[in-house]
Amino acid sequence: MSNEADKLTGGAGASVRHSGGLPTLLPGSTIGILGGGQLGRMMANAGSAMGYRFVALDPTPDAPAGQVAEQIVAAYDNREAARELAERSDVITYEFENVDAGVAAMLMAESYVPQGSELLYTTQHRLREKQAIEAAGVRVAPYREIVSEDGLRAAVAEFGTPCVLKTATGGYDGKGQWVIRSEDEIGEAYETLSRAGVQLVLEQFIRFEKELSVIAARSPQGEIKTFPPAENIHVDNILHLSIVPARIGEDVQREAQKLAVRIAEGLGVVGLIAVELFYTADGELYVNELAPRPHNSGHYTMEACRTSQFEQHVRAICNLPLGDTVLMSPVVMVNVLGQHVGPLLERMAGRDEAAERLGAAPKVHLYGKKEAVVKRKMGHVNVLAPDTDAALRWIEETKIWKV
């Protein structure tokens, strides 16, 4: 490998060719992942089938990704461990946004991270993210930066209740946010969320008909492809179902995909970006949040699309042509939380008469996490069926998700 390629790819000795000055990493290359959770696991499974090697950095021994790839067991802010990851990898990606800033800067300087630092900087912070979405010409819910309780009271008076107070960093699955339903909650909401010592943002509550998401992929050369929009249903702020095709008109599906493309182009995305949207009764689409990585609502692609989101991410960061994203079957993805694992395993041991009757094909994915904690994501099931109603009936009839 040339010295130039060696600098670009961390010197791990993988086969590399160049196209338009951009490195293309071929199978046999090693992909380093910051994070060893389920997203890294599924990425490694998809990329390994293509011939790539993987090494993950995660502080938890025998992490989900570490069960199917090599693992460096160390804290995410351990610079020596990050340097080891760089030395062993030809390209580095991440499975979550909240990467330590110092480690990210070091990796940008010393290894090849095609996703770059700018996208991380933007999506790690809700205010910066909203400003970037607006700069791309896409609508978000009205919002205000909050720096004091008095400022919060003024913003609540402007937006009315309910409205949503969020921390600018660190929130996920409903954490780091408070739905303010009356003026009496303002003081407690501000005191609770301001303890974290981070900026706060108040969002006007959007009365949506449906929550949607679109996964888009962009390569370093600017090729972009989107997956079909998913209709998402949450329970206790955790994604429960993703229904594809989404139960919306084709014109709305096309518009959602156009918005995702506009954001991917505007932010210079490399790899995947998940665009979460609200669809209102009057036909408007608002972007809620972004995630610059594989996303829970894209898991349906693993069996239902010609190319999964995980293979697509590998293709994008390695600068390969992007895969076909056509939907091959109606599908409903249902998350498996800790309380669902036992009933699911019991059902797997016997004949599934409901699936036979409905023409459904449930595909189980468990993540290898050791402890099944209530409300912890332990896996998911992709239910392929003749239509989404049949898939939803299978989920209902199993009674697994009643627990």
C-alpha positions in Angstrom: 0.0 0.0 0.0 1.3 3.5 -0.8 2.4 5.9 1.9 -0.6 8.1 1.0 -3.1 5.3 1.4 -1.3 4.2 4.6 -1.9 7.7 6.1 -5.5 7.6 5.0 -6.3 4.2 6.4 -4.4 3.9 9.6 -1.7 1.6 8.3 -3.5 -1.7 9.0 -2.4 -3.0 5.6 -5.8 -3.5 3.9 -6.3 -3.4 0.1 -7.2 0.1 -1.0 -7.7 1.7 -4.4 -8.4 5.3 -5.1 -11.3 6.8 -7.1 -11.3 10.6 -7.6 -8.8 11.1 -4.8 -11.1 9.3 -2.3 -10.1 6.0 -0.7 -12.2 2.9 -1.4 -11.7 0.2 1.2 -12.3 -3.3 -0.3 -13.3 -6.4 1.6 -10.3 -7.6 3.7 -10.1 -4.1 5.3 -10.6 -3.7 9.0 -13.5 -1.4 10.3 -13.1 0.0 13.7 -16.3 0.8 15.7 -16.5 3.3 18.6 -19.1 1.4 20.6 -19.8 -2.2 21.1 -23.6 -2.4 21.4 -26.2 -4.0 19.3 -25.8 -1.5 16.4 -22.1 -2.4 16.2 -23.0 -6.1 16.4 -25.4 -6.0 13.5 -23.0 -3.8 11.5 -20.2 -6.3 12.1 -22.5 -9.2 11.1 -23.4 -7.5 7.8 -19.9 -6.4 7.0 -18.3 -9.7 7.9 -20.6 -11.4 5.3 -19.0 -9.1 2.7 -15.5 -10.0 3.9 -14.6 -7.1 6.2 -13.0 -7.5 9.6 -14.1 -5.6 12.7 -12.7 -4.3 16.0 -14.9 -2.5 18.5 -14.0 -0.3 21.5 -16.4 -0.6 24.4 -15.9 -0.6 28.2 -18.2 -3.6 28.8 -16.4 -7.0 28.6 -18.1 -9.4 26.1 -20.2 -6.5 24.7 -22.7 -7.4 21.9 -20.3 -6.4 19.2 -17.4 -8.1 21.0 -19.2 -11.4 20.6 -18.9 -11.3 16.8 -15.8 -9.1 16.4 -12.6 -8.3 18.2 -13.0 -6.0 21.1 -10.8 -3.5 22.9 -12.2 -3.2 26.5 -11.7 0.3 27.6 -13.6 3.5 28.4 -14.6 5.7 25.5 -12.5 8.6 26.7 -9.3 6.4 27.0 -7.1 8.0 24.4 -4.6 5.1 24.3 -7.3 2.6 23.7 -8.7 4.9 20.9 -5.2 5.1 19.4 -5.0 1.3 19.5 -8.3 1.2 17.7 -6.9 3.5 15.0 -3.8 1.5 14.6 -5.7 -1.7 14.1 -8.3 -0.2 11.7 -8.4 1.0 8.1 -11.5 3.1 8.7 -13.3 4.1 11.9 -17.1 4.6 12.4 -19.3 5.0 15.5 -22.6 3.5 16.6 -23.7 6.3 18.9 -23.4 10.1 18.8 -22.0 11.0 22.2 -18.4 10.3 21.4 -15.9 12.0 23.7 -14.8 15.3 21.9 -11.1 14.8 22.7 -11.1 11.2 21.4 -13.0 12.3 18.3 -10.5 15.1 17.5 -7.5 12.7 18.0 -9.0 10.1 15.7 -9.7 12.7 13.0 -6.1 13.7 13.1 -4.5 10.2 13.3 -6.8 7.9 11.4 -9.5 7.8 8.6 -13.0 8.8 9.9 -15.0 9.5 6.7 -18.0 10.7 8.8 -15.9 13.5 10.1 -16.2 15.5 13.2 -18.6 18.3 12.0 -21.6 16.0 11.8 -20.9 14.6 15.3 -20.5 18.2 16.6 -23.9 19.1 15.1 -25.9 16.1 16.1 -24.5 15.9 19.7 -26.3 19.1 20.5 -30.0 19.8 19.9 -29.7 23.5 19.3 -26.9 23.1 16.8 -28.9 20.3 15.1 -32.0 22.3 14.8 -30.1 25.2 13.3 -28.4 22.9 10.8 -31.8 21.4 9.8 -33.2 24.9 9.2 -30.1 25.9 7.2 -30.8 22.9 4.9 -34.3 24.4 4.3 -36.2 21.9 6.3 -38.8 22.7 9.0 -38.5 21.9 12.7 -40.9 22.6 15.6 -40.6 26.1 16.9 -38.0 26.2 19.7 -36.3 28.5 22.2 -32.9 28.3 24.0 -33.5 28.3 27.7 -30.9 29.8 30.1 -33.1 30.6 33.2 -36.3 29.8 34.8 -37.7 33.2 33.9 -36.8 32.5 30.3 -38.5 29.2 30.5 -41.7 30.8 31.9 -41.7 33.4 29.0 -41.2 30.6 26.4 -44.0 28.5 27.9 -46.3 31.5 27.8 -45.4 32.0 24.1 -45.8 28.4 23.0 -48.6 27.3 25.4 -48.9 23.9 27.1 -48.1 21.2 26.5 -44.5 21.9 25.4 -41.3 19.9 25.8 -38.2 20.9 27.7 -35.1 19.0 26.7 -31.4 18.9 27.6 -29.4 20.0 24.6 -27.1 17.0 25.0 -27.3 13.4 26.2 -31.0 12.5 25.9 -32.4 9.3 24.4 -35.4 7.1 24.8 -37.2 9.9 26.6 -34.4 10.6 29.0 -33.4 14.3 29.4 -36.8 15.7 28.7 -39.9 16.9 30.5 -43.4 17.4 28.9 -44.6 20.6 30.6 -48.4 20.3 30.8 -49.2 23.2 33.1 -47.5 26.3 34.5 -47.2 24.6 37.9 -44.6 22.2 36.5 -42.2 24.9 35.2 -40.1 25.3 38.3 -39.7 21.6 38.9 -38.9 20.9 35.3 -36.3 23.6 35.1 -34.7 22.5 38.4 -34.6 18.9 37.4 -33.1 19.2 33.9 -30.8 22.1 34.7 -29.0 19.9 37.3 -27.1 18.3 34.4 -25.3 21.6 33.8 -26.0 21.6 30.0 -28.0 23.9 27.9 -31.8 23.5 27.6 -34.1 23.9 24.7 -37.9 24.3 24.8 -39.9 22.9 21.9 -43.5 23.7 20.9 -45.6 20.6 21.1 -46.5 19.3 17.6 -49.8 17.6 17.6 -48.9 14.9 15.1 -50.9 12.2 13.4 -48.0 9.9 12.9 -44.3 9.6 13.8 -42.2 8.7 10.8 -38.5 8.1 10.1 -36.4 7.9 7.0 -32.9 6.3 6.8 -30.7 7.9 4.2 -27.2 6.9 3.1 -24.6 9.1 1.5 -21.1 8.0 0.2 -18.0 10.3 0.1 -18.6 10.8 -3.6 -22.1 12.2 -2.9 -24.2 9.2 -4.0 -27.4 9.2 -1.9 -30.1 6.5 -1.4 -33.0 6.4 1.0 -35.0 3.6 2.5 -38.8 3.5 2.6 -40.2 5.6 5.4 -41.2 3.8 8.6 -44.2 4.6 10.7 -43.1 4.4 14.3 -45.1 3.8 17.5 -43.6 4.5 20.8 -44.5 3.2 24.3 -43.1 5.0 27.3 -40.8 7.0 25.0 -39.2 3.8 23.7 -39.8 2.7 20.1 -42.2 -0.3 20.1 -43.2 -0.8 16.4 -41.9 0.3 13.0 -44.5 -0.3 10.3 -43.4 -0.5 6.6 -44.9 0.6 4.3 -46.0 3.5 6.5 -49.7 4.1 6.5 -49.5 7.4 4.6 -49.9 8.5 1.1 -47.3 7.9 -1.5 -46.9 11.7 -1.9 -46.1 12.0 1.8 -43.6 9.1 1.5 -41.8 10.9 -1.4 -41.7 14.2 0.5 -40.3 12.6 3.6 -37.5 11.0 1.5 -36.8 14.3 -0.2 -36.4 16.0 3.1 -33.9 13.2 4.2 -31.9 13.7 1.0 -31.9 17.5 1.6 -30.5 17.0 5.1 -27.9 14.4 4.0 -26.7 16.8 1.4 -26.8 19.9 3.6 -24.9 18.3 6.4 -22.4 16.5 4.2 -23.3 13.2 5.7 -21.1 10.1 5.0 -22.7 6.9 6.1 -26.2 6.7 7.4 -28.4 9.4 8.9 -31.8 8.7 10.5 -34.3 11.5 10.1 -37.2 11.4 12.6 -40.3 13.3 11.5 -43.7 14.3 12.8 -46.6 14.2 10.3 -49.5 16.4 11.2 -53.2 16.3 10.4 -52.9 19.2 8.0 -50.3 17.3 6.0 -47.1 19.1 7.3 -43.8 17.3 8.0 -41.5 18.5 10.8 -38.1 17.1 11.6 -37.9 16.0 15.2 -34.4 14.6 15.6 -31.4 13.2 13.6 -29.1 10.3 14.3 -25.9 9.9 12.3 -25.7 6.1 12.4 -27.8 3.0 12.0 -31.1 3.4 13.8 -33.6 1.3 15.6 -36.4 2.2 13.2 -34.2 0.9 10.3 -33.9 -2.6 11.6 -36.8 -3.7 9.4 -34.4 -3.4 6.4 -32.5 -6.5 7.6 -34.9 -8.9 5.9 -37.4 -6.7 4.1 -35.1 -4.7 1.8 -32.6 -5.8 -0.8 -29.8 -4.1 1.2 -30.0 -3.7 5.0 -29.2 -0.4 6.7 -26.1 -2.0 8.2 -24.7 -3.2 4.8 -25.5 0.2 3.4 -23.5 1.9 6.2 -20.5 -0.3 5.5 -20.8 0.4 1.8 -21.0 4.2 2.4 -18.0 4.5 4.8 -15.9 2.3 2.5 -16.9 4.3 -0.6 -18.5 1.4 -2.4 -21.5 1.9 -4.6 -24.7 2.0 -2.5 -27.0 -0.9 -2.6 -30.6 -1.2 -3.8 -33.1 -0.1 -1.1 -36.3 -1.5 -2.6 -38.8 -3.0 -0.1 -39.3 -6.7 -0.9 -42.0 -7.5 1.7 -44.4 -5.6 4.0 -42.9 -5.8 7.5 -43.4 -4.7 11.1 -40.4 -4.5 13.4 -41.2 -4.9 17.1 -38.7 -4.3 19.8 -37.9 -7.0 22.4 -37.4 -5.4 25.8 -36.2 -7.3 28.9 -39.6 -8.3 30.0 -40.3 -9.8 26.6 -37.3 -12.2 26.3 -38.7 -15.1 28.4 -42.1 -15.3 26.6 -40.3 -14.9 23.2 -37.9 -17.7 23.9 -40.7 -20.0 25.1 -42.7 -19.3 21.9 -39.6 -20.0 19.7 -39.5 -23.5 21.1 -42.9 -24.6 19.7 -44.8 -24.6 16.5 -46.0 -21.1 15.5 -49.6 -21.8 14.3 -50.4 -18.1 14.2 -47.6 -17.4 11.8 -48.7 -20.3 9.6 -52.3 -19.1 9.5 -51.4 -15.5 8.8 -48.6 -16.2 6.4 -46.2 -14.4 8.6 -42.5 -15.0 9.0 -41.1 -13.7 12.3 -37.3 -13.2 12.1 -35.8 -13.0 15.6 -32.7 -10.9 16.4 -31.3 -11.1 19.9 -28.3 -8.9 20.9 -26.4 -11.1 23.3 -26.9 -8.9 26.3 -26.3 -10.8 29.6 -29.1 -9.3 31.8 -32.7 -9.0 30.6 -33.6 -5.7 32.4 -37.2 -4.4 32.2 -37.4 -1.8 29.4 -33.9 -2.5 28.2 -33.6 -3.2 24.5 -32.6 -6.9 24.2 -33.5 -7.6 20.6 -36.2 -7.2 17.9 -38.4 -9.2 15.7 -39.0 -8.4 12.0 -42.4 -9.8 11.1 -42.6 -10.3 7.3 -46.2 -10.9 6.1 -48.5 -10.4 3.1 -49.5 -7.1 4.5 -48.8 -5.1 7.7 -52.2 -5.9 9.1 -51.2 -9.6 9.2 -47.9 -8.7 10.8 -49.6 -6.6 13.5 -52.1 -9.5 14.1 -49.3 -11.9 14.7 -47.7 -9.5 17.3 -51.1 -9.1 19.0 -51.9 -12.8 19.1 -48.6 -13.8 20.6 -49.4 -11.8 23.7 -45.6 -11.4 24.2 -45.9 -7.6 24.2 -48.7 -7.5 26.7 -46.1 -8.2 29.4 
